[in-house]
Amino acid sequence: MRRAALRRTMPRPLAAFDLKAYQVLCKIDTQLRIAGDNLNQITKACNSAVALGEPVVVNTGLLESVQQLIRENGKAIKTIVANLAKSTVQ
């Protein structure tokens, strides 16, 4: 066990960009969690309406803001991944 632990390579130190990327990803994670909560609320309201035989009413403003948030964060994540790939190439 000791031999296996000592043979492992040490992780590379984080570059300054990696730390900034981590901070941005933490903010994105928070925003996506909020978006997920909103989607759950929309889904619950739709399912309740269907179960009660009532017409399904969706807050389109909330749904559009969730979609916009997902699009924006998707672009940011792609940019971070591309930059990380460039910074780790040796």
PDB file of N, CA, C and O in Angstrom:
ATOM      1  N   MET A   1       0.825  -1.180   0.000  1.00  0.00           N
ATOM      2  CA  MET A   1       0.000   0.000   0.000  1.00  0.00           C
ATOM      3  C   MET A   1       0.881   1.260   0.000  1.00  0.00           C
ATOM      4  O   MET A   1       0.623   2.220  -0.726  1.00  0.00           O
ATOM      5  N   ARG A   2       1.911   1.226   0.822  1.00  0.00           N
ATOM      6  CA  ARG A   2       2.818   2.366   0.881  1.00  0.00           C
ATOM      7  C   ARG A   2       3.497   2.585  -0.467  1.00  0.00           C
ATOM      8  O   ARG A   2       3.638   3.717  -0.928  1.00  0.00           O
ATOM      9  N   ARG A   3       3.916   1.480  -1.093  1.00  0.00           N
ATOM     10  CA  ARG A   3       4.587   1.571  -2.389  1.00  0.00           C
ATOM     11  C   ARG A   3       3.642   2.182  -3.432  1.00  0.00           C
ATOM     12  O   ARG A   3       4.053   3.021  -4.234  1.00  0.00           O
ATOM     13  N   ALA A   4       2.382   1.754  -3.413  1.00  0.00           N
ATOM     14  CA  ALA A   4       1.412   2.282  -4.366  1.00  0.00           C
ATOM     15  C   ALA A   4       1.203   3.779  -4.162  1.00  0.00           C
ATOM     16  O   ALA A   4       1.091   4.536  -5.126  1.00  0.00           O
ATOM     17  N   ALA A   5       1.153   4.199  -2.897  1.00  0.00           N
ATOM     18  CA  ALA A   5       0.945   5.618  -2.607  1.00  0.00           C
ATOM     19  C   ALA A   5       2.144   6.449  -3.038  1.00  0.00           C
ATOM     20  O   ALA A   5       1.983   7.556  -3.551  1.00  0.00           O
ATOM     21  N   LEU A   6       3.342   5.922  -2.833  1.00  0.00           N
ATOM     22  CA  LEU A   6       4.544   6.687  -3.170  1.00  0.00           C
ATOM     23  C   LEU A   6       4.811   6.730  -4.667  1.00  0.00           C
ATOM     24  O   LEU A   6       5.516   7.622  -5.138  1.00  0.00           O
ATOM     25  N   ARG A   7       4.272   5.802  -5.413  1.00  0.00           N
ATOM     26  CA  ARG A   7       4.491   5.784  -6.862  1.00  0.00           C
ATOM     27  C   ARG A   7       3.550   6.713  -7.620  1.00  0.00           C
ATOM     28  O   ARG A   7       3.758   6.981  -8.804  1.00  0.00           O
ATOM     29  N   ARG A   8       2.545   7.191  -6.959  1.00  0.00           N
ATOM     30  CA  ARG A   8       1.600   8.087  -7.626  1.00  0.00           C
ATOM     31  C   ARG A   8       2.290   9.406  -7.957  1.00  0.00           C
ATOM     32  O   ARG A   8       3.131   9.892  -7.201  1.00  0.00           O
ATOM     33  N   THR A   9       1.922   9.965  -9.088  1.00  0.00           N
ATOM     34  CA  THR A   9       2.482  11.261  -9.455  1.00  0.00           C
ATOM     35  C   THR A   9       1.761  12.352  -8.667  1.00  0.00           C
ATOM     36  O   THR A   9       0.577  12.236  -8.349  1.00  0.00           O
ATOM     37  N   MET A  10       2.481  13.380  -8.373  1.00  0.00           N
ATOM     38  CA  MET A  10       1.892  14.510  -7.659  1.00  0.00           C
ATOM     39  C   MET A  10       1.030  15.311  -8.622  1.00  0.00           C
ATOM     40  O   MET A  10       1.384  15.463  -9.791  1.00  0.00           O
ATOM     41  N   PRO A  11      -0.097  15.824  -8.143  1.00  0.00           N
ATOM     42  CA  PRO A  11      -0.928  16.647  -9.031  1.00  0.00           C
ATOM     43  C   PRO A  11      -0.189  17.932  -9.382  1.00  0.00           C
ATOM     44  O   PRO A  11       0.579  18.470  -8.585  1.00  0.00           O
ATOM     45  N   ARG A  12      -0.442  18.407 -10.596  1.00  0.00           N
ATOM     46  CA  ARG A  12       0.226  19.638 -11.007  1.00  0.00           C
ATOM     47  C   ARG A  12      -0.352  20.812 -10.234  1.00  0.00           C
ATOM     48  O   ARG A  12      -1.535  20.791  -9.897  1.00  0.00           O
ATOM     49  N   PRO A  13       0.438  21.829  -9.943  1.00  0.00           N
ATOM     50  CA  PRO A  13      -0.085  22.994  -9.230  1.00  0.00           C
ATOM     51  C   PRO A  13      -1.095  23.721 -10.116  1.00  0.00           C
ATOM     52  O   PRO A  13      -0.980  23.725 -11.341  1.00  0.00           O
ATOM     53  N   LEU A  14      -2.071  24.324  -9.479  1.00  0.00           N
ATOM     54  CA  LEU A  14      -3.096  25.041 -10.228  1.00  0.00           C
ATOM     55  C   LEU A  14      -2.540  26.354 -10.773  1.00  0.00           C
ATOM     56  O   LEU A  14      -1.878  27.109 -10.061  1.00  0.00           O
ATOM     57  N   ALA A  15      -2.817  26.601 -12.017  1.00  0.00           N
ATOM     58  CA  ALA A  15      -2.441  27.877 -12.622  1.00  0.00           C
ATOM     59  C   ALA A  15      -3.427  28.941 -12.148  1.00  0.00           C
ATOM     60  O   ALA A  15      -4.507  28.617 -11.653  1.00  0.00           O
ATOM     61  N   ALA A  16      -3.059  30.193 -12.298  1.00  0.00           N
ATOM     62  CA  ALA A  16      -3.945  31.287 -11.900  1.00  0.00           C
ATOM     63  C   ALA A  16      -5.260  31.205 -12.661  1.00  0.00           C
ATOM     64  O   ALA A  16      -6.321  31.492 -12.107  1.00  0.00           O
ATOM     65  N   PHE A  17      -5.192  30.813 -13.935  1.00  0.00           N
ATOM     66  CA  PHE A  17      -6.422  30.698 -14.717  1.00  0.00           C
ATOM     67  C   PHE A  17      -7.334  29.625 -14.137  1.00  0.00           C
ATOM     68  O   PHE A  17      -8.552  29.798 -14.096  1.00  0.00           O
ATOM     69  N   ASP A  18      -6.753  28.523 -13.691  1.00  0.00           N
ATOM     70  CA  ASP A  18      -7.546  27.447 -13.117  1.00  0.00           C
ATOM     71  C   ASP A  18      -8.334  27.925 -11.904  1.00  0.00           C
ATOM     72  O   ASP A  18      -9.489  27.544 -11.719  1.00  0.00           O
ATOM     73  N   LEU A  19      -7.712  28.755 -11.085  1.00  0.00           N
ATOM     74  CA  LEU A  19      -8.401  29.283  -9.905  1.00  0.00           C
ATOM     75  C   LEU A  19      -9.552  30.193 -10.300  1.00  0.00           C
ATOM     76  O   LEU A  19     -10.629  30.138  -9.705  1.00  0.00           O
ATOM     77  N   LYS A  20      -9.320  31.036 -11.311  1.00  0.00           N
ATOM     78  CA  LYS A  20     -10.387  31.915 -11.791  1.00  0.00           C
ATOM     79  C   LYS A  20     -11.510  31.085 -12.401  1.00  0.00           C
ATOM     80  O   LYS A  20     -12.689  31.368 -12.187  1.00  0.00           O
ATOM     81  N   ALA A  21     -11.139  30.068 -13.158  1.00  0.00           N
ATOM     82  CA  ALA A  21     -12.141  29.198 -13.768  1.00  0.00           C
ATOM     83  C   ALA A  21     -12.966  28.507 -12.695  1.00  0.00           C
ATOM     84  O   ALA A  21     -14.181  28.366 -12.834  1.00  0.00           O
ATOM     85  N   TYR A  22     -12.314  28.080 -11.636  1.00  0.00           N
ATOM     86  CA  TYR A  22     -13.022  27.426 -10.539  1.00  0.00           C
ATOM     87  C   TYR A  22     -14.032  28.376  -9.908  1.00  0.00           C
ATOM     88  O   TYR A  22     -15.156  27.974  -9.606  1.00  0.00           O
ATOM     89  N   GLN A  23     -13.645  29.623  -9.710  1.00  0.00           N
ATOM     90  CA  GLN A  23     -14.565  30.603  -9.131  1.00  0.00           C
ATOM     91  C   GLN A  23     -15.764  30.837 -10.039  1.00  0.00           C
ATOM     92  O   GLN A  23     -16.899  30.921  -9.570  1.00  0.00           O
ATOM     93  N   VAL A  24     -15.509  30.943 -11.342  1.00  0.00           N
ATOM     94  CA  VAL A  24     -16.604  31.146 -12.299  1.00  0.00           C
ATOM     95  C   VAL A  24     -17.518  29.925 -12.309  1.00  0.00           C
ATOM     96  O   VAL A  24     -18.742  30.056 -12.340  1.00  0.00           O
ATOM     97  N   LEU A  25     -16.919  28.745 -12.283  1.00  0.00           N
ATOM     98  CA  LEU A  25     -17.724  27.529 -12.282  1.00  0.00           C
ATOM     99  C   LEU A  25     -18.578  27.413 -11.022  1.00  0.00           C
ATOM    100  O   LEU A  25     -19.687  26.881 -11.076  1.00  0.00           O
ATOM    101  N   CYS A  26     -18.082  27.898  -9.903  1.00  0.00           N
ATOM    102  CA  CYS A  26     -18.880  27.899  -8.673  1.00  0.00           C
ATOM    103  C   CYS A  26     -20.106  28.803  -8.815  1.00  0.00           C
ATOM    104  O   CYS A  26     -21.198  28.455  -8.365  1.00  0.00           O
ATOM    105  N   LYS A  27     -19.916  29.961  -9.441  1.00  0.00           N
ATOM    106  CA  LYS A  27     -21.043  30.874  -9.672  1.00  0.00           C
ATOM    107  C   LYS A  27     -22.046  30.245 -10.634  1.00  0.00           C
ATOM    108  O   LYS A  27     -23.256  30.335 -10.425  1.00  0.00           O
ATOM    109  N   ILE A  28     -21.538  29.608 -11.690  1.00  0.00           N
ATOM    110  CA  ILE A  28     -22.418  28.952 -12.657  1.00  0.00           C
ATOM    111  C   ILE A  28     -23.198  27.832 -11.980  1.00  0.00           C
ATOM    112  O   ILE A  28     -24.390  27.657 -12.234  1.00  0.00           O
ATOM    113  N   ASP A  29     -22.524  27.077 -11.121  1.00  0.00           N
ATOM    114  CA  ASP A  29     -23.188  25.994 -10.397  1.00  0.00           C
ATOM    115  C   ASP A  29     -24.363  26.537  -9.588  1.00  0.00           C
ATOM    116  O   ASP A  29     -25.442  25.943  -9.587  1.00  0.00           O
ATOM    117  N   THR A  30     -24.165  27.646  -8.910  1.00  0.00           N
ATOM    118  CA  THR A  30     -25.233  28.253  -8.114  1.00  0.00           C
ATOM    119  C   THR A  30     -26.396  28.671  -9.003  1.00  0.00           C
ATOM    120  O   THR A  30     -27.556  28.427  -8.674  1.00  0.00           O
ATOM    121  N   GLN A  31     -26.080  29.301 -10.129  1.00  0.00           N
ATOM    122  CA  GLN A  31     -27.135  29.754 -11.035  1.00  0.00           C
ATOM    123  C   GLN A  31     -27.909  28.575 -11.621  1.00  0.00           C
ATOM    124  O   GLN A  31     -29.132  28.636 -11.750  1.00  0.00           O
ATOM    125  N   LEU A  32     -27.202  27.504 -11.975  1.00  0.00           N
ATOM    126  CA  LEU A  32     -27.884  26.343 -12.540  1.00  0.00           C
ATOM    127  C   LEU A  32     -28.729  25.617 -11.495  1.00  0.00           C
ATOM    128  O   LEU A  32     -29.763  25.037 -11.828  1.00  0.00           O
ATOM    129  N   ARG A  33     -28.302  25.646 -10.252  1.00  0.00           N
ATOM    130  CA  ARG A  33     -29.132  25.056  -9.185  1.00  0.00           C
ATOM    131  C   ARG A  33     -30.441  25.827  -9.043  1.00  0.00           C
ATOM    132  O   ARG A  33     -31.506  25.234  -8.871  1.00  0.00           O
ATOM    133  N   ILE A  34     -30.352  27.150  -9.117  1.00  0.00           N
ATOM    134  CA  ILE A  34     -31.558  27.982  -9.052  1.00  0.00           C
ATOM    135  C   ILE A  34     -32.461  27.692 -10.240  1.00  0.00           C
ATOM    136  O   ILE A  34     -33.678  27.585 -10.090  1.00  0.00           O
ATOM    137  N   ALA A  35     -31.863  27.563 -11.428  1.00  0.00           N
ATOM    138  CA  ALA A  35     -32.641  27.243 -12.626  1.00  0.00           C
ATOM    139  C   ALA A  35     -33.322  25.887 -12.466  1.00  0.00           C
ATOM    140  O   ALA A  35     -34.478  25.720 -12.854  1.00  0.00           O
ATOM    141  N   GLY A  36     -32.610  24.924 -11.898  1.00  0.00           N
ATOM    142  CA  GLY A  36     -33.198  23.610 -11.664  1.00  0.00           C
ATOM    143  C   GLY A  36     -34.372  23.676 -10.708  1.00  0.00           C
ATOM    144  O   GLY A  36     -35.383  23.004 -10.910  1.00  0.00           O
ATOM    145  N   ASP A  37     -34.239  24.492  -9.660  1.00  0.00           N
ATOM    146  CA  ASP A  37     -35.352  24.675  -8.724  1.00  0.00           C
ATOM    147  C   ASP A  37     -36.561  25.274  -9.440  1.00  0.00           C
ATOM    148  O   ASP A  37     -37.694  24.845  -9.221  1.00  0.00           O
ATOM    149  N   ASN A  38     -36.318  26.262 -10.293  1.00  0.00           N
ATOM    150  CA  ASN A  38     -37.408  26.878 -11.048  1.00  0.00           C
ATOM    151  C   ASN A  38     -38.076  25.867 -11.972  1.00  0.00           C
ATOM    152  O   ASN A  38     -39.302  25.833 -12.076  1.00  0.00           O
ATOM    153  N   LEU A  39     -37.276  25.048 -12.641  1.00  0.00           N
ATOM    154  CA  LEU A  39     -37.853  24.025 -13.521  1.00  0.00           C
ATOM    155  C   LEU A  39     -38.681  23.019 -12.723  1.00  0.00           C
ATOM    156  O   LEU A  39     -39.729  22.569 -13.185  1.00  0.00           O
ATOM    157  N   ASN A  40     -38.215  22.670 -11.538  1.00  0.00           N
ATOM    158  CA  ASN A  40     -38.983  21.759 -10.688  1.00  0.00           C
ATOM    159  C   ASN A  40     -40.316  22.374 -10.281  1.00  0.00           C
ATOM    160  O   ASN A  40     -41.330  21.678 -10.237  1.00  0.00           O
ATOM    161  N   GLN A  41     -40.324  23.661  -9.986  1.00  0.00           N
ATOM    162  CA  GLN A  41     -41.574  24.339  -9.627  1.00  0.00           C
ATOM    163  C   GLN A  41     -42.543  24.356 -10.805  1.00  0.00           C
ATOM    164  O   GLN A  41     -43.741  24.130 -10.636  1.00  0.00           O
ATOM    165  N   ILE A  42     -42.021  24.625 -11.995  1.00  0.00           N
ATOM    166  CA  ILE A  42     -42.864  24.633 -13.192  1.00  0.00           C
ATOM    167  C   ILE A  42     -43.443  23.244 -13.431  1.00  0.00           C
ATOM    168  O   ILE A  42     -44.633  23.104 -13.714  1.00  0.00           O
ATOM    169  N   THR A  43     -42.603  22.219 -13.318  1.00  0.00           N
ATOM    170  CA  THR A  43     -43.044  20.842 -13.539  1.00  0.00           C
ATOM    171  C   THR A  43     -44.099  20.431 -12.526  1.00  0.00           C
ATOM    172  O   THR A  43     -45.100  19.807 -12.878  1.00  0.00           O
ATOM    173  N   LYS A  44     -43.871  20.785 -11.264  1.00  0.00           N
ATOM    174  CA  LYS A  44     -44.831  20.432 -10.215  1.00  0.00           C
ATOM    175  C   LYS A  44     -46.178  21.095 -10.483  1.00  0.00           C
ATOM    176  O   LYS A  44     -47.221  20.458 -10.338  1.00  0.00           O
ATOM    177  N   ALA A  45     -46.164  22.365 -10.870  1.00  0.00           N
ATOM    178  CA  ALA A  45     -47.405  23.076 -11.156  1.00  0.00           C
ATOM    179  C   ALA A  45     -48.146  22.436 -12.334  1.00  0.00           C
ATOM    180  O   ALA A  45     -49.369  22.300 -12.301  1.00  0.00           O
ATOM    181  N   CYS A  46     -47.403  22.046 -13.372  1.00  0.00           N
ATOM    182  CA  CYS A  46     -48.019  21.394 -14.538  1.00  0.00           C
ATOM    183  C   CYS A  46     -48.614  20.042 -14.150  1.00  0.00           C
ATOM    184  O   CYS A  46     -49.741  19.726 -14.532  1.00  0.00           O
ATOM    185  N   ASN A  47     -47.870  19.254 -13.403  1.00  0.00           N
ATOM    186  CA  ASN A  47     -48.354  17.935 -12.986  1.00  0.00           C
ATOM    187  C   ASN A  47     -49.577  18.052 -12.077  1.00  0.00           C
ATOM    188  O   ASN A  47     -50.505  17.251 -12.185  1.00  0.00           O
ATOM    189  N   SER A  48     -49.586  19.036 -11.191  1.00  0.00           N
ATOM    190  CA  SER A  48     -50.733  19.242 -10.309  1.00  0.00           C
ATOM    191  C   SER A  48     -51.963  19.637 -11.112  1.00  0.00           C
ATOM    192  O   SER A  48     -53.065  19.158 -10.841  1.00  0.00           O
ATOM    193  N   ALA A  49     -51.781  20.500 -12.088  1.00  0.00           N
ATOM    194  CA  ALA A  49     -52.905  20.929 -12.930  1.00  0.00           C
ATOM    195  C   ALA A  49     -53.475  19.749 -13.708  1.00  0.00           C
ATOM    196  O   ALA A  49     -54.693  19.599 -13.801  1.00  0.00           O
ATOM    197  N   VAL A  50     -52.610  18.918 -14.264  1.00  0.00           N
ATOM    198  CA  VAL A  50     -53.064  17.741 -15.017  1.00  0.00           C
ATOM    199  C   VAL A  50     -53.812  16.787 -14.096  1.00  0.00           C
ATOM    200  O   VAL A  50     -54.860  16.259 -14.467  1.00  0.00           O
ATOM    201  N   ALA A  51     -53.278  16.561 -12.893  1.00  0.00           N
ATOM    202  CA  ALA A  51     -53.910  15.642 -11.944  1.00  0.00           C
ATOM    203  C   ALA A  51     -55.288  16.133 -11.518  1.00  0.00           C
ATOM    204  O   ALA A  51     -56.184  15.325 -11.277  1.00  0.00           O
ATOM    205  N   LEU A  52     -55.467  17.443 -11.423  1.00  0.00           N
ATOM    206  CA  LEU A  52     -56.753  18.020 -11.016  1.00  0.00           C
ATOM    207  C   LEU A  52     -57.688  18.248 -12.193  1.00  0.00           C
ATOM    208  O   LEU A  52     -58.831  18.666 -12.012  1.00  0.00           O
ATOM    209  N   GLY A  53     -57.203  17.973 -13.400  1.00  0.00           N
ATOM    210  CA  GLY A  53     -58.024  18.177 -14.597  1.00  0.00           C
ATOM    211  C   GLY A  53     -58.186  19.632 -14.975  1.00  0.00           C
ATOM    212  O   GLY A  53     -59.114  19.992 -15.699  1.00  0.00           O
ATOM    213  N   GLU A  54     -57.304  20.454 -14.497  1.00  0.00           N
ATOM    214  CA  GLU A  54     -57.344  21.888 -14.803  1.00  0.00           C
ATOM    215  C   GLU A  54     -56.428  22.184 -15.977  1.00  0.00           C
ATOM    216  O   GLU A  54     -55.543  21.388 -16.288  1.00  0.00           O
ATOM    217  N   PRO A  55     -56.630  23.324 -16.633  1.00  0.00           N
ATOM    218  CA  PRO A  55     -55.728  23.683 -17.726  1.00  0.00           C
ATOM    219  C   PRO A  55     -54.320  23.977 -17.193  1.00  0.00           C
ATOM    220  O   PRO A  55     -54.146  24.530 -16.107  1.00  0.00           O
ATOM    221  N   VAL A  56     -53.348  23.595 -17.978  1.00  0.00           N
ATOM    222  CA  VAL A  56     -51.956  23.812 -17.586  1.00  0.00           C
ATOM    223  C   VAL A  56     -51.567  25.246 -17.932  1.00  0.00           C
ATOM    224  O   VAL A  56     -51.651  25.666 -19.086  1.00  0.00           O
ATOM    225  N   VAL A  57     -51.147  25.978 -16.923  1.00  0.00           N
ATOM    226  CA  VAL A  57     -50.714  27.364 -17.112  1.00  0.00           C
ATOM    227  C   VAL A  57     -49.242  27.433 -16.720  1.00  0.00           C
ATOM    228  O   VAL A  57     -48.863  27.062 -15.609  1.00  0.00           O
ATOM    229  N   VAL A  58     -48.422  27.912 -17.646  1.00  0.00           N
ATOM    230  CA  VAL A  58     -46.979  27.992 -17.412  1.00  0.00           C
ATOM    231  C   VAL A  58     -46.559  29.447 -17.383  1.00  0.00           C
ATOM    232  O   VAL A  58     -46.966  30.239 -18.233  1.00  0.00           O
ATOM    233  N   ASN A  59     -45.749  29.791 -16.408  1.00  0.00           N
ATOM    234  CA  ASN A  59     -45.183  31.127 -16.331  1.00  0.00           C
ATOM    235  C   ASN A  59     -44.105  31.214 -17.412  1.00  0.00           C
ATOM    236  O   ASN A  59     -42.960  30.826 -17.185  1.00  0.00           O
ATOM    237  N   THR A  60     -44.471  31.717 -18.572  1.00  0.00           N
ATOM    238  CA  THR A  60     -43.530  31.733 -19.698  1.00  0.00           C
ATOM    239  C   THR A  60     -42.336  32.639 -19.438  1.00  0.00           C
ATOM    240  O   THR A  60     -41.241  32.381 -19.938  1.00  0.00           O
ATOM    241  N   GLY A  61     -42.535  33.694 -18.663  1.00  0.00           N
ATOM    242  CA  GLY A  61     -41.412  34.576 -18.335  1.00  0.00           C
ATOM    243  C   GLY A  61     -40.351  33.837 -17.544  1.00  0.00           C
ATOM    244  O   GLY A  61     -39.157  33.973 -17.810  1.00  0.00           O
ATOM    245  N   LEU A  62     -40.795  33.049 -16.563  1.00  0.00           N
ATOM    246  CA  LEU A  62     -39.860  32.268 -15.760  1.00  0.00           C
ATOM    247  C   LEU A  62     -39.176  31.209 -16.613  1.00  0.00           C
ATOM    248  O   LEU A  62     -37.970  30.992 -16.494  1.00  0.00           O
ATOM    249  N   LEU A  63     -39.939  30.557 -17.467  1.00  0.00           N
ATOM    250  CA  LEU A  63     -39.372  29.520 -18.334  1.00  0.00           C
ATOM    251  C   LEU A  63     -38.345  30.113 -19.301  1.00  0.00           C
ATOM    252  O   LEU A  63     -37.290  29.519 -19.526  1.00  0.00           O
ATOM    253  N   GLU A  64     -38.644  31.267 -19.864  1.00  0.00           N
ATOM    254  CA  GLU A  64     -37.704  31.916 -20.781  1.00  0.00           C
ATOM    255  C   GLU A  64     -36.432  32.355 -20.055  1.00  0.00           C
ATOM    256  O   GLU A  64     -35.337  32.255 -20.609  1.00  0.00           O
ATOM    257  N   SER A  65     -36.570  32.840 -18.821  1.00  0.00           N
ATOM    258  CA  SER A  65     -35.375  33.259 -18.081  1.00  0.00           C
ATOM    259  C   SER A  65     -34.501  32.048 -17.742  1.00  0.00           C
ATOM    260  O   SER A  65     -33.275  32.152 -17.740  1.00  0.00           O
ATOM    261  N   VAL A  66     -35.124  30.904 -17.456  1.00  0.00           N
ATOM    262  CA  VAL A  66     -34.362  29.679 -17.199  1.00  0.00           C
ATOM    263  C   VAL A  66     -33.624  29.250 -18.464  1.00  0.00           C
ATOM    264  O   VAL A  66     -32.451  28.883 -18.409  1.00  0.00           O
ATOM    265  N   GLN A  67     -34.314  29.295 -19.603  1.00  0.00           N
ATOM    266  CA  GLN A  67     -33.677  28.917 -20.867  1.00  0.00           C
ATOM    267  C   GLN A  67     -32.501  29.841 -21.185  1.00  0.00           C
ATOM    268  O   GLN A  67     -31.451  29.373 -21.626  1.00  0.00           O
ATOM    269  N   GLN A  68     -32.665  31.126 -20.970  1.00  0.00           N
ATOM    270  CA  GLN A  68     -31.595  32.088 -21.232  1.00  0.00           C
ATOM    271  C   GLN A  68     -30.402  31.826 -20.313  1.00  0.00           C
ATOM    272  O   GLN A  68     -29.253  31.876 -20.752  1.00  0.00           O
ATOM    273  N   LEU A  69     -30.673  31.552 -19.054  1.00  0.00           N
ATOM    274  CA  LEU A  69     -29.613  31.258 -18.094  1.00  0.00           C
ATOM    275  C   LEU A  69     -28.826  30.024 -18.508  1.00  0.00           C
ATOM    276  O   LEU A  69     -27.599  30.008 -18.406  1.00  0.00           O
ATOM    277  N   ILE A  70     -29.511  29.006 -18.967  1.00  0.00           N
ATOM    278  CA  ILE A  70     -28.846  27.776 -19.414  1.00  0.00           C
ATOM    279  C   ILE A  70     -27.992  28.058 -20.652  1.00  0.00           C
ATOM    280  O   ILE A  70     -26.864  27.576 -20.747  1.00  0.00           O
ATOM    281  N   ARG A  71     -28.521  28.830 -21.594  1.00  0.00           N
ATOM    282  CA  ARG A  71     -27.743  29.165 -22.797  1.00  0.00           C
ATOM    283  C   ARG A  71     -26.478  29.941 -22.442  1.00  0.00           C
ATOM    284  O   ARG A  71     -25.391  29.611 -22.916  1.00  0.00           O
ATOM    285  N   GLU A  72     -26.620  30.970 -21.609  1.00  0.00           N
ATOM    286  CA  GLU A  72     -25.466  31.795 -21.232  1.00  0.00           C
ATOM    287  C   GLU A  72     -24.408  30.967 -20.507  1.00  0.00           C
ATOM    288  O   GLU A  72     -23.217  31.084 -20.796  1.00  0.00           O
ATOM    289  N   ASN A  73     -24.841  30.140 -19.577  1.00  0.00           N
ATOM    290  CA  ASN A  73     -23.883  29.343 -18.816  1.00  0.00           C
ATOM    291  C   ASN A  73     -23.262  28.262 -19.681  1.00  0.00           C
ATOM    292  O   ASN A  73     -22.106  27.895 -19.470  1.00  0.00           O
ATOM    293  N   GLY A  74     -23.997  27.750 -20.640  1.00  0.00           N
ATOM    294  CA  GLY A  74     -23.428  26.768 -21.560  1.00  0.00           C
ATOM    295  C   GLY A  74     -22.277  27.367 -22.352  1.00  0.00           C
ATOM    296  O   GLY A  74     -21.247  26.722 -22.548  1.00  0.00           O
ATOM    297  N   LYS A  75     -22.456  28.602 -22.805  1.00  0.00           N
ATOM    298  CA  LYS A  75     -21.390  29.286 -23.538  1.00  0.00           C
ATOM    299  C   LYS A  75     -20.181  29.521 -22.636  1.00  0.00           C
ATOM    300  O   LYS A  75     -19.040  29.317 -23.050  1.00  0.00           O
ATOM    301  N   ALA A  76     -20.437  29.949 -21.402  1.00  0.00           N
ATOM    302  CA  ALA A  76     -19.341  30.214 -20.469  1.00  0.00           C
ATOM    303  C   ALA A  76     -18.570  28.935 -20.157  1.00  0.00           C
ATOM    304  O   ALA A  76     -17.342  28.950 -20.078  1.00  0.00           O
ATOM    305  N   ILE A  77     -19.286  27.840 -19.981  1.00  0.00           N
ATOM    306  CA  ILE A  77     -18.629  26.565 -19.682  1.00  0.00           C
ATOM    307  C   ILE A  77     -17.771  26.119 -20.864  1.00  0.00           C
ATOM    308  O   ILE A  77     -16.649  25.651 -20.670  1.00  0.00           O
ATOM    309  N   LYS A  78     -18.281  26.257 -22.074  1.00  0.00           N
ATOM    310  CA  LYS A  78     -17.505  25.876 -23.262  1.00  0.00           C
ATOM    311  C   LYS A  78     -16.230  26.705 -23.368  1.00  0.00           C
ATOM    312  O   LYS A  78     -15.173  26.181 -23.717  1.00  0.00           O
ATOM    313  N   THR A  79     -16.328  27.989 -23.068  1.00  0.00           N
ATOM    314  CA  THR A  79     -15.155  28.865 -23.113  1.00  0.00           C
ATOM    315  C   THR A  79     -14.129  28.446 -22.065  1.00  0.00           C
ATOM    316  O   THR A  79     -12.932  28.395 -22.349  1.00  0.00           O
ATOM    317  N   ILE A  80     -14.591  28.148 -20.865  1.00  0.00           N
ATOM    318  CA  ILE A  80     -13.679  27.728 -19.798  1.00  0.00           C
ATOM    319  C   ILE A  80     -12.992  26.421 -20.168  1.00  0.00           C
ATOM    320  O   ILE A  80     -11.783  26.280 -19.982  1.00  0.00           O
ATOM    321  N   VAL A  81     -13.752  25.471 -20.687  1.00  0.00           N
ATOM    322  CA  VAL A  81     -13.181  24.177 -21.065  1.00  0.00           C
ATOM    323  C   VAL A  81     -12.120  24.363 -22.150  1.00  0.00           C
ATOM    324  O   VAL A  81     -11.055  23.750 -22.086  1.00  0.00           O
ATOM    325  N   ALA A  82     -12.403  25.202 -23.140  1.00  0.00           N
ATOM    326  CA  ALA A  82     -11.431  25.443 -24.212  1.00  0.00           C
ATOM    327  C   ALA A  82     -10.156  26.077 -23.661  1.00  0.00           C
ATOM    328  O   ALA A  82      -9.050  25.687 -24.034  1.00  0.00           O
ATOM    329  N   ASN A  83     -10.316  27.059 -22.770  1.00  0.00           N
ATOM    330  CA  ASN A  83      -9.149  27.714 -22.182  1.00  0.00           C
ATOM    331  C   ASN A  83      -8.360  26.778 -21.278  1.00  0.00           C
ATOM    332  O   ASN A  83      -7.131  26.835 -21.253  1.00  0.00           O
ATOM    333  N   LEU A  84      -9.045  25.923 -20.541  1.00  0.00           N
ATOM    334  CA  LEU A  84      -8.356  24.952 -19.706  1.00  0.00           C
ATOM    335  C   LEU A  84      -7.585  23.967 -20.546  1.00  0.00           C
ATOM    336  O   LEU A  84      -6.471  23.582 -20.193  1.00  0.00           O
ATOM    337  N   ALA A  85      -8.172  23.550 -21.668  1.00  0.00           N
ATOM    338  CA  ALA A  85      -7.485  22.615 -22.559  1.00  0.00           C
ATOM    339  C   ALA A  85      -6.197  23.263 -23.090  1.00  0.00           C
ATOM    340  O   ALA A  85      -5.167  22.596 -23.196  1.00  0.00           O
ATOM    341  N   LYS A  86      -6.252  24.538 -23.419  1.00  0.00           N
ATOM    342  CA  LYS A  86      -5.064  25.234 -23.911  1.00  0.00           C
ATOM    343  C   LYS A  86      -4.007  25.366 -22.822  1.00  0.00           C
ATOM    344  O   LYS A  86      -2.811  25.250 -23.089  1.00  0.00           O
ATOM    345  N   SER A  87      -4.455  25.610 -21.592  1.00  0.00           N
ATOM    346  CA  SER A  87      -3.483  25.835 -20.515  1.00  0.00           C
ATOM    347  C   SER A  87      -2.837  24.551 -20.036  1.00  0.00           C
ATOM    348  O   SER A  87      -1.763  24.598 -19.437  1.00  0.00           O
ATOM    349  N   THR A  88      -3.457  23.400 -20.282  1.00  0.00           N
ATOM    350  CA  THR A  88      -2.884  22.145 -19.817  1.00  0.00           C
ATOM    351  C   THR A  88      -2.036  21.451 -20.870  1.00  0.00           C
ATOM    352  O   THR A  88      -1.354  20.474 -20.563  1.00  0.00           O
ATOM    353  N   VAL A  89      -2.063  21.936 -22.101  1.00  0.00           N
ATOM    354  CA  VAL A  89      -1.223  21.357 -23.147  1.00  0.00           C
ATOM    355  C   VAL A  89       0.223  21.722 -22.849  1.00  0.00           C
ATOM    356  O   VAL A  89       0.543  22.888 -22.614  1.00  0.00           O
ATOM    357  N   GLN A  90       1.096  20.717 -22.861  1.00  0.00           N
ATOM    358  CA  GLN A  90       2.485  20.998 -22.507  1.00  0.00           C
ATOM    359  C   GLN A  90       3.408  20.807 -23.682  1.00  0.00           C
ATOM    360  O   GLN A  90       4.616  21.003 -23.555  1.00  0.00           O
TER     361      GLN A  90
END
